[in-house]
Amino acid sequence: MAELHPPLSPEEFALVMRQVGLDLPPAEAEALRLAHPHLRVLLDRLRAPSNPMAAEPAYTFALPVARA
């Protein structure tokens, strides 16, 4: 499993919230701040290069075409 990034400090997170124009109630903002490290792990996984096409069996094996 990927390592979690440290959570942003409340001040850093408030700055990010202002920069993106997101205005949340304090309880929701704190919940999002604490969830942020988990979201970063998810984004890191999505940005990671995928397997090469040769690793996909659908691209490697094909049925022969019947010729009439």
C-alpha positions, 0 to 999 in steps of 0.5 A: 500500500502506498504511503500516506502524505502528511496532512496539511496544516490547518493554515495550509489547508485554509489557503488552498480552500481560499485559492480554489474558492471553496467555502465549507462549514468548519466541520466539513473543512476539517473532515476534508483536510483529514481525508486529503492524505488518502485522496493524494494516494488515490491521485498518485495511483491514477497518475502512475503509468499503466501496464504496457499494452503487451501485458493485456491479453486482449491485445496479445491474443486474437482469434484467427480470421476465417477466410471464405 
